[in-house]
Amino acid sequence: MLSNSFGLAPYNPYADRGLWTDLFDAVILSELEGVRKPSVEIYERALTALDLPGAQCVRR
């Protein structure tokens, strides 16, 4: 999951839904990364977390 989050305090909307570990191979939240979409940097962090090159993440 790559998200421009709404913020995590005072309420973390992701924690009670199990999104951290149950549904996604990686969770990249702008709140934690300090960078937001559409910055290239946040997409690069997602690719790093997934250990994949960008070409493997796009369907043609």
C-alpha positions, -999 to 999 in steps of 0.1 A, spaced: 0 0 0 13 34 -10 -7 62 6 -7 99 12 -20 92 47 -45 114 66 -21 113 96 -17 88 124 -24 109 155 -44 111 175 -61 82 158 -44 57 135 -70 47 109 -49 18 96 -40 0 128 -74 -15 137 -79 -28 101 -49 -50 101 -35 -32 70 0 -32 84 7 -69 79 -24 -88 67 -32 -75 33 -1 -59 18 35 -69 11 46 -34 20 30 -4 36 45 30 26 27 59 43 36 95 35 32 104 72 60 81 81 82 86 51 82 124 51 75 126 14 42 125 -5 29 113 -39 35 123 -67 72 126 -56 93 100 -74 111 94 -41 81 78 -24 76 54 -54 113 44 -52 108 37 -15 79 14 -23 100 -4 -49 128 -8 -24 104 -22 2 91 -47 -23 126 -55 -37 113 -51 -72 122 -31 -103 95 -7 -115 90 -27 -147 78 -57 -127 51 -36 -111 33 -24 -142 9 -45 -163 9 -40 -200 
